[in-house]
Amino acid sequence: MKPVTLSILFLSFFIHLSFAGDKYIWPEFSNPAIPDSLKSEDAIYFENRITVDFMMDYETSVVYFKRIKLLSKKGIENFINHDLFQFNNGTITLKKARIIKPDGSIKELTDENIKETFIDNKNKYESDYYKRIQFIFPNLEVGDVIDVVYQIDYKSYSLSHCIYLEDDLYSLNSRLSLRNFSNFELTVYPSKNLSNYVVTDKNSSPTFYWNIQGVKKNSQNEFSAHRADASKVAYTLWMPNETFSYDLVYSKDYDRYHMNTGFKKAGKAFDDSGILNPELGPIENLNAIIHFFETDFEWNEDEDMPESINAADCYWKRIIDAKMFFRLIQQYLDENDITYHVGFTRNLNEGVFEHGFVALYQLDYRYLIIENIIGEKHFLFGPTSKSRFYYLDEIPAACEGNQSILFTGNRDKVATSAVLLPQSDFNENKHTATIVLKTGHLSDSTLVINRRDSFSGQHSVFFRNPSSSYRFKIMNVSDTILKPSEVKYIYPYPVSFKQEDTVSTYFSNFDENLYSFNAEKLIPNFIFFEGETKEPTADYSIIPFSKQQKYSIYIESPASIKIADKITSLVKTNSVGSVKTEIIQTDANKIKINYEIKLEKRILSNETESNEYLELVKEWGNIVIKKWILQEG
């Protein structure tokens, strides 16, 4: 088989079938013995299969068949309603289901039990659902078997993808098949325990299929990641007589990103826009350019924008995307004779990168390694959306420590090497803050806040370059005093700053002398990033790694104050880390309150650790909103 490329399709099983329209021949039913180790499960797959057909007319047809044995009342609750969602980019052309009772009787669902509902909103993956299909199974009982089959047709090929075998239930038998009716040639790259497969060539349609017994379950969601040892098959469709190699990958990348931008000098355009600091060198000015793109440009939402579009036109129209970003940045680097190399890695949520195996599906993240005049190397990742710009040496959390591939050389002669991306240092990535609240009396309507913050660490996205105030806003730090000229334009940290502000009181009164203090507006009340799910339940999960966040708040008053709360500390500790707060009387006129999050891991390697992380998140929420009771003398 030839070497190849890829991109990603989520798949998991197969069945030989024949149907026309809604005519479908159900596979023969058998009732296999259930291993003792699985009898405590709520439900299992007897069969979990998929067929992927690459059709002649540049369409892809995917047929799913699931045969599910219900083993408990909870299993029944989970499958009384079995929902499918039809996305805009695919059409469900077959949908059928039936119930097989323990006595062998069969009830096929009618149209009354298969409901279609149009929905106009976004799900947590930001994909528009426009149709919801519900299979409603009446009178289910423990011991029943339900069969579900559906077909999704796509008006295109996914030329290169990776297929993981695991699904949300244990499977006694999983079958995966890829059949090629197209004019392209199909190559597959099985890995792990999928190396044994069958190849047939019936009626000039090559077919690859795998029959795997006893497949693990692997629930997936937005927060979770595929295990490094998960079973998978990578495939590619390629033109006849074309040999895919790293040289070809790089030459295509070169053609896409080294084309004429429409500027004679991109640096002059940046300078004319007033964003370059003449006292800084070209590398040091990169963060100012990125900040300009992040704050003054609109994100390009046009997926059909032609490759030949002039980057200069996009620049003056203030439109940016990853393609325009890299074209403009690379021209700027070329103009300043700065050495850089192109690298590729992938989001660990989608599985590990495997060097030596040309697979476009692996190339989720394109980045640059930029060398200064003394040979020091800096990383530069391109933006992935309007709210996901990365500054110099910022690495997406889900890529930290991941393997990647680096291309060196020119368009026609390239060398490749494996590179490990840096990972957050266990002793770095800390945010400490000292906050002093000075008030005449607790009943005052305003008070003065003096604040000192210090950030250390290099690669965690959580500690953004402060020239962008967004991260400080969500961490409840005033951005009124933060100016780009006051911060470092080049990593690594530490970065420190201080501020003074007059704000409304953080105290509410119970009676004339008794008050409560709530720090919710002064410190973050979250650990997650915006958009992340709060349900990590997979085999391993990747979290933006901040080693420690510690906030010390001092309340100072000219009148004597004291702690009226009987409980003076809250602590939660487990294998993932700890969260805690404590209140301390330092003298008659001063009270100190400490808040701390400390994480010991950035990759949660099992479901127990995921659940313990959720415990910390929940307890941190309780800590942040805790109202300490104070008494004014």
C-alpha positions in Angstrom: 0.0 0.0 0.0 1.2 3.5 -0.7 2.0 6.1 2.0 -0.8 8.6 2.4 -2.7 11.5 4.0 -5.8 12.1 6.2 -8.3 14.3 8.1 -11.1 12.9 10.6 -14.4 11.1 10.4 -16.0 9.6 13.4 -17.2 6.1 12.7 -17.5 2.7 14.4 -19.1 -0.4 12.8 -20.4 -2.4 9.7 -23.0 -4.7 8.2 -23.5 -6.4 4.9 -27.0 -5.4 3.9 -29.3 -4.8 1.0 -32.0 -2.1 0.8 -33.7 0.2 -1.6 -35.3 3.3 -0.1 -37.0 2.1 3.1 -36.7 -1.6 2.2 -34.2 -3.1 4.5 -33.2 -6.7 5.3 -32.5 -7.0 9.0 -29.5 -9.1 9.9 -30.2 -12.5 11.3 -30.8 -12.5 15.0 -28.7 -14.5 17.5 -28.7 -14.3 21.3 -25.0 -14.7 22.3 -24.0 -15.4 25.9 -23.1 -12.4 28.0 -19.7 -12.6 29.8 -20.0 -12.4 33.6 -17.8 -9.2 33.6 -20.5 -7.4 31.6 -23.7 -8.5 33.4 -23.6 -5.5 35.7 -23.7 -3.1 32.7 -27.0 -1.3 32.0 -26.9 -2.1 28.3 -24.4 -3.6 25.9 -24.1 -4.0 22.1 -24.7 -7.4 20.7 -23.6 -5.8 17.4 -22.2 -2.4 16.7 -21.4 -1.9 13.0 -20.8 0.6 10.3 -20.4 0.6 6.5 -18.8 3.5 4.7 -19.4 3.5 1.0 -17.5 5.9 -1.3 -19.9 6.2 -4.3 -19.2 7.0 -7.9 -20.9 10.4 -7.9 -18.6 11.9 -5.3 -21.0 11.1 -2.4 -20.4 9.1 0.8 -23.0 6.8 2.2 -22.6 5.7 5.9 -24.9 3.0 7.3 -25.1 2.4 11.0 -26.6 -0.7 12.7 -26.8 -1.1 16.4 -28.2 -4.1 18.3 -28.6 -3.3 22.0 -29.4 -5.7 24.8 -31.1 -4.0 27.8 -29.8 -5.4 31.1 -31.3 -3.0 33.7 -34.1 -0.5 34.4 -31.5 2.3 33.9 -30.7 0.8 30.5 -34.4 1.0 29.6 -34.5 4.6 30.7 -31.5 5.5 28.5 -33.1 3.9 25.4 -36.8 4.5 25.7 -36.1 7.5 23.5 -33.2 7.1 21.1 -32.4 10.4 19.3 -30.6 11.1 16.1 -29.7 14.6 14.9 -29.5 15.4 11.2 -26.8 18.0 10.5 -26.8 20.5 7.7 -24.0 18.6 5.9 -25.7 15.2 5.8 -29.0 13.7 5.0 -30.6 10.8 6.8 -32.1 8.6 4.1 -33.0 5.5 6.0 -34.2 5.1 9.6 -35.8 2.0 11.1 -36.0 0.3 14.5 -37.6 -2.7 16.1 -37.9 -4.5 19.5 -37.0 -8.2 19.9 -38.6 -9.8 23.0 -37.1 -12.6 25.0 -39.7 -15.0 23.6 -38.5 -14.2 20.0 -41.5 -12.0 19.1 -40.6 -8.9 17.1 -42.3 -5.5 17.0 -41.1 -3.0 14.3 -41.6 0.7 15.0 -44.1 2.5 12.8 -44.1 6.1 11.8 -46.0 6.9 15.0 -42.9 5.9 17.0 -40.4 7.7 14.7 -40.8 11.4 15.2 -39.0 14.2 13.3 -38.7 17.7 14.8 -37.0 20.7 13.3 -34.7 22.6 15.7 -33.1 26.0 15.1 -30.3 26.3 17.6 -26.7 25.3 18.3 -25.5 22.4 20.4 -22.4 22.4 22.6 -20.2 21.7 19.6 -21.5 24.8 17.8 -23.1 22.7 15.0 -26.5 23.7 13.8 -29.0 20.9 14.2 -32.0 21.3 11.9 -33.7 18.0 12.4 -34.1 15.7 15.4 -35.3 12.1 14.9 -36.6 10.3 17.9 -37.1 6.5 18.1 -39.7 5.9 20.8 -39.7 2.4 22.0 -42.9 1.4 23.9 -43.2 -1.1 26.7 -39.5 -1.9 27.0 -38.5 -4.5 29.6 -35.3 -5.8 31.0 -34.0 -8.5 28.6 -35.4 -6.8 25.4 -33.1 -6.3 22.4 -33.6 -3.2 20.3 -32.3 -2.9 16.7 -31.6 0.6 15.2 -30.4 1.2 11.6 -29.9 4.5 9.9 -28.1 5.8 6.8 -26.5 9.2 6.4 -25.6 10.4 2.9 -23.0 13.2 2.3 -22.6 15.2 -0.9 -18.8 14.9 -0.8 -15.9 12.7 0.2 -13.9 13.0 3.3 -10.6 12.4 1.5 -8.7 11.5 4.6 -10.0 10.5 8.1 -9.5 8.4 11.2 -12.0 5.9 12.5 -12.1 4.9 16.2 -13.8 1.6 17.0 -14.9 2.3 20.6 -18.4 3.6 21.3 -20.5 4.5 24.3 -21.3 0.8 25.3 -19.3 -2.4 25.5 -19.7 -4.4 22.3 -19.6 -8.2 22.0 -19.0 -7.7 18.3 -18.1 -4.7 16.3 -17.7 -4.6 12.6 -16.2 -1.9 10.4 -16.2 -1.8 6.7 -15.0 0.6 4.0 -16.1 0.0 0.4 -14.8 1.9 -2.5 -17.0 2.5 -5.6 -15.3 5.7 -6.5 -12.7 6.6 -9.1 -10.2 7.3 -6.3 -7.9 4.7 -4.8 -8.5 3.8 -1.2 -5.7 3.1 1.3 -6.1 2.1 4.9 -3.7 2.3 7.8 -5.0 0.1 10.7 -3.2 0.5 14.1 -3.2 -1.1 17.5 -5.4 -4.2 17.6 -7.0 -3.6 14.3 -4.1 -4.9 12.2 -5.9 -8.0 11.1 -8.5 -7.3 8.5 -10.0 -8.8 5.4 -9.7 -7.4 1.9 -12.1 -8.4 -0.8 -12.6 -7.2 -4.4 -16.1 -8.0 -5.5 -17.5 -6.5 -8.7 -14.5 -4.1 -8.9 -15.3 -2.5 -5.5 -12.5 -3.0 -3.1 -13.6 -3.6 0.5 -11.7 -3.5 3.8 -13.4 -4.9 6.9 -12.6 -5.7 10.5 -14.5 -8.1 12.8 -13.5 -7.3 16.4 -14.8 -9.2 19.5 -15.2 -7.6 23.0 -14.7 -3.9 22.2 -14.4 -1.6 25.1 -16.7 1.4 25.7 -15.3 4.9 25.3 -17.9 7.6 25.9 -16.9 10.8 24.1 -17.8 14.4 24.6 -16.4 17.8 24.0 -14.0 17.6 27.0 -12.7 14.1 26.5 -9.9 12.6 24.5 -9.2 9.4 22.7 -6.8 7.2 24.5 -3.3 6.8 23.0 -3.9 3.1 22.7 -7.5 3.3 21.3 -8.2 1.1 18.3 -8.3 3.1 15.1 -8.2 2.9 11.3 -6.9 5.8 9.2 -7.8 5.9 5.5 -7.3 8.1 2.5 -8.8 8.5 -1.0 -6.2 9.6 -3.5 -5.9 10.0 -7.3 -4.7 7.0 -9.2 -0.9 6.8 -9.6 -0.4 9.5 -7.0 2.1 8.8 -4.2 1.4 10.8 -1.1 4.5 11.8 0.9 5.7 14.4 3.3 7.3 16.2 0.4 3.9 16.5 -1.3 2.3 17.7 1.9 4.9 20.4 2.3 4.8 21.5 -1.3 1.1 22.0 -1.1 1.4 23.9 2.1 4.1 26.0 0.5 1.9 26.8 -2.4 -0.9 27.8 -0.1 1.0 30.0 2.3 3.9 31.5 0.4 1.8 33.0 -2.4 1.8 36.7 -3.1 -0.3 38.6 -0.5 -0.7 41.7 -2.6 1.6 43.7 -0.4 5.1 44.7 -1.6 5.9 45.0 2.1 3.6 43.6 4.8 5.7 45.3 7.4 5.0 48.7 5.9 1.3 48.0 6.1 1.6 47.1 9.8 3.7 50.3 10.3 1.2 52.5 8.5 -1.5 51.1 10.8 0.5 52.4 13.8 0.9 49.0 15.5 4.7 48.5 15.4 6.9 49.8 18.2 10.1 51.2 16.6 12.0 50.4 19.8 11.3 46.7 19.5 12.7 44.2 17.0 10.5 42.3 14.4 10.0 39.3 16.6 9.2 41.4 19.7 6.5 43.2 17.6 4.7 40.0 16.6 2.4 40.2 19.7 1.4 43.7 18.8 0.5 42.5 15.3 -1.5 39.6 16.7 -3.3 41.9 19.1 -4.2 44.1 16.2 -5.7 41.1 14.3 -7.5 39.9 17.4 -9.1 43.3 18.3 -9.6 45.2 15.1 -10.5 42.4 12.6 -13.6 40.4 11.9 -13.3 36.7 11.7 -13.9 35.2 8.2 -16.9 33.0 8.3 -16.9 32.4 4.5 -15.8 28.7 4.1 -16.0 29.1 0.3 -13.5 32.0 0.1 -11.2 31.1 -2.8 -7.6 30.2 -2.2 -6.5 32.9 -4.7 -8.0 35.8 -2.7 -5.7 38.7 -2.1 -4.6 38.9 1.5 -4.1 42.7 1.1 -7.8 43.1 0.3 -8.7 41.2 3.4 -6.3 43.3 5.4 -7.8 46.6 4.4 -11.3 45.2 4.9 -10.2 44.0 8.3 -11.0 40.3 7.7 -8.8 37.6 9.2 -8.7 33.8 9.4 -5.9 31.3 9.9 -4.9 31.3 6.2 -4.7 35.1 6.0 -2.9 35.2 9.3 -0.1 32.9 8.2 0.3 34.5 4.8 0.8 38.0 6.3 3.0 36.8 9.2 5.2 34.7 6.9 5.7 37.6 4.5 6.6 39.8 7.4 9.2 37.3 8.7 10.6 36.9 5.2 11.0 40.6 4.8 13.0 40.8 8.0 15.2 37.8 7.2 13.9 35.8 10.1 14.4 32.0 10.0 11.2 30.0 10.6 10.1 26.4 10.0 6.6 25.0 9.5 5.3 22.4 12.0 2.1 20.4 12.3 0.5 18.7 15.3 -3.0 17.8 16.4 -5.4 18.2 19.2 -4.8 15.4 21.7 -8.6 15.2 22.1 -8.5 13.6 18.7 -5.7 11.2 19.5 -1.9 11.2 19.4 0.2 12.3 16.4 2.1 9.5 14.8 5.2 10.6 12.9 6.2 8.6 9.9 2.6 8.1 8.8 1.5 10.7 6.3 -1.9 11.5 7.5 -3.6 14.8 6.9 -6.2 14.1 9.5 -3.4 14.5 12.0 -2.5 18.0 10.9 -5.1 19.8 13.0 -2.8 22.6 14.1 -0.3 24.4 11.8 2.4 26.4 13.6 5.7 28.1 13.1 9.0 27.8 14.9 10.7 31.1 14.7 14.4 31.6 15.4 16.0 34.8 16.7 19.5 35.9 15.8 21.1 33.8 18.5 19.2 30.7 17.6 16.5 30.7 20.3 13.3 29.2 19.1 9.7 30.6 19.6 6.4 28.9 18.8 3.6 30.7 17.0 0.2 29.0 16.6 -2.4 30.6 14.3 -5.9 31.5 15.4 -8.7 28.9 15.3 -11.6 31.4 15.8 -12.4 34.9 16.8 -11.9 34.1 20.4 -8.9 31.8 20.0 -5.8 33.8 19.1 -2.5 32.6 20.3 0.4 34.9 21.1 4.1 34.1 20.8 5.0 30.9 22.7 1.4 30.3 23.6 0.5 26.7 22.9 -3.1 25.4 22.8 -3.7 23.4 26.0 -4.7 20.3 24.2 -1.4 20.3 22.2 1.0 20.8 25.1 3.6 18.1 25.3 2.3 16.5 22.1 4.4 15.1 19.3 4.5 17.1 16.1 6.3 17.1 12.8 8.6 19.8 11.6 9.4 20.6 8.0 12.8 22.2 7.2 14.2 23.0 3.7 12.5 24.5 0.7 9.5 23.7 -1.4 11.1 20.9 -3.5 13.5 19.4 -1.0 12.2 19.0 2.6 13.5 17.2 5.6 11.2 16.1 8.5 11.8 15.6 12.1 9.7 14.8 15.2 9.4 17.5 17.7 7.8 17.4 21.2 5.9 20.6 22.0 6.7 22.1 25.4 4.5 21.3 28.3 3.4 23.5 31.3 6.1 23.1 33.9 4.8 21.5 37.1 6.3 24.3 39.2 5.2 27.1 37.0 1.9 28.5 35.7 0.9 30.3 38.8 -1.2 33.3 39.4 -0.9 35.0 42.8 -2.8 38.2 43.7 -2.7 40.4 46.8 -5.8 42.5 47.1 -6.2 45.2 49.8 -9.7 46.6 50.5 -9.5 49.9 52.4 -12.7 51.2 53.8 -13.7 53.9 56.3 -16.4 51.7 57.7 -17.9 48.5 56.4 -21.2 50.4 55.7 -19.4 52.8 53.3 -20.8 52.7 49.7 -17.3 52.8 48.2 -13.9 51.5 49.0 -10.4 51.6 47.4 -8.9 48.5 46.0 -5.1 48.1 45.8 -4.2 45.1 43.8 -0.9 43.4 42.9 -0.9 40.4 40.5 1.9 38.2 39.4 1.8 35.5 36.6 4.4 32.9 36.0 4.5 30.1 33.5 5.0 30.0 29.8 2.8 27.7 27.8 -0.6 27.6 29.4 -3.2 29.5 27.4 -4.8 30.5 30.7 -2.1 33.2 31.2 -2.7 35.3 28.2 -0.4 38.1 27.0 -1.8 41.1 28.9 -1.9 43.3 25.7 -5.2 41.6 25.3 -7.5 42.5 28.2 -10.0 39.7 27.6 -8.4 37.2 30.0 -8.1 39.8 32.7 -11.7 40.7 32.4 -12.9 37.2 32.9 -10.5 36.9 35.9 -12.2 40.0 37.5 -9.1 42.1 37.0 -9.7 45.7 36.0 -8.1 46.5 32.6 -8.3 50.3 33.0 -4.6 50.5 33.9 -3.3 47.8 31.7 -1.6 49.2 28.6 0.3 47.2 25.9 3.4 49.4 26.6 3.4 48.2 30.2 3.7 44.5 29.5 6.3 42.2 28.0 5.8 41.5 24.3 7.9 38.4 24.4 7.6 35.4 26.7 8.4 33.8 29.0 6.6 35.1 32.0 6.7 36.3 34.9 4.4 39.3 34.3 3.5 41.5 37.2 1.2 44.6 37.5 -0.6 46.6 40.1 -3.7 48.7 40.1 -5.7 51.0 42.3 -9.4 51.5 41.8 -12.5 52.9 43.7 -15.5 50.6 43.4 -18.9 50.0 45.0 -18.8 48.1 48.3 -18.5 44.4 48.5 -20.3 44.3 51.9 -23.9 43.8 52.7 -25.4 44.3 56.2 -27.5 42.1 58.4 -27.9 44.7 61.1 -26.1 47.8 62.4 -22.9 46.0 63.2 -23.0 42.7 61.3 -21.9 42.5 57.7 -21.1 39.9 55.1 -18.3 39.9 52.5 -18.4 38.1 49.2 -15.3 37.8 47.0 -17.2 36.6 44.0 -16.5 39.8 42.0 -12.8 39.8 42.9 -11.7 36.4 41.9 -12.6 33.9 39.2 -15.5 31.6 40.0 -14.5 29.0 37.4 -11.7 26.7 36.4 -13.0 25.8 33.0 -12.6 27.8 29.8 -15.6 29.3 28.1 -17.2 26.8 25.8 -15.9 23.7 27.6 -18.3 21.1 28.9 -18.3 20.4 32.6 -18.7 16.7 32.2 -15.3 15.1 31.5 -15.9 11.3 31.6 -13.6 9.8 29.1 -10.4 7.8 29.6 -8.3 10.9 29.6 -9.1 14.6 29.5 -6.9 17.6 28.8 -7.4 20.7 31.0 -5.8 24.1 30.5 -3.1 23.7 33.1 -2.7 26.4 35.8 -0.6 24.9 38.6 -1.9 27.3 41.2 -4.1 30.3 41.6 -3.8 32.0 45.0 -5.6 35.1 46.1 -5.1 36.9 49.4 -7.6 39.6 50.3 -7.0 42.0 53.1 -9.9 44.0 54.6 -8.7 47.1 56.4 -11.0 49.4 58.4 -10.2 52.3 60.8 -12.9 50.8 63.1 -12.2 47.5 64.8 -13.6 44.5 63.0 -13.7 40.8 63.8 -14.8 37.5 62.3 -18.3 36.5 63.3 -18.3 33.3 61.4 -17.9 30.1 63.4 -16.4 28.2 60.4 -13.1 29.8 59.4 -12.0 27.5 56.6 -13.3 25.3 53.7 -11.1 22.7 52.1 -11.5 20.0 49.4 -8.6 17.8 48.5 -8.3 14.7 46.3 -5.8 13.1 43.9 -6.3 15.8 41.2 -5.6 18.8 43.5 -7.2 21.0 46.1 -9.4 24.1 46.6 -9.6 25.9 49.9 -10.3 29.2 51.6 -9.6 30.4 55.1 -10.3 33.6 57.0 -7.7 35.0 59.5 -7.8 37.8 62.1 -4.4 39.5 61.7 -5.1 42.4 64.1 -8.0 44.4 65.5 -8.4 46.4 62.3 -7.5 43.8 59.6 -8.8 40.5 58.4 -7.2 38.3 55.7 -9.0 35.8 53.5 -7.0 33.3 51.4 -8.4 31.5 48.4 -6.5 28.8 46.5 -6.9 26.4 43.6 -4.0 23.9 43.2 -4.0 21.3 40.4 -1.5 18.4 40.4 -2.3 17.1 36.9 -3.1 18.5 33.5 -4.2 15.2 32.0 -6.9 13.3 33.8 -6.1 9.7 32.9 -9.3 7.9 34.0 -13.0 8.5 34.8 -12.3 8.6 38.6 -9.9 11.5 38.1 -12.4 13.2 35.8 -15.0 13.0 38.5 -12.6 14.2 41.2 -11.8 17.2 39.0 -15.6 17.9 38.8 -15.7 17.7 42.6 -13.0 20.5 42.8 -15.0 22.6 40.2 -18.2 22.3 42.3 -16.4 23.0 45.6 -14.6 26.0 44.1 -18.0 27.4 43.1 -19.2 27.0 46.7 -16.0 28.6 48.0 -16.2 31.6 45.7 -19.8 32.5 46.6 -19.2 32.0 50.4 -20.3 35.0 52.3 -18.0 35.6 55.3 -19.6 37.2 58.3 -17.8 40.2 59.8 -18.6 42.4 62.8 -17.8 46.0 63.0 -16.9 47.2 66.5 
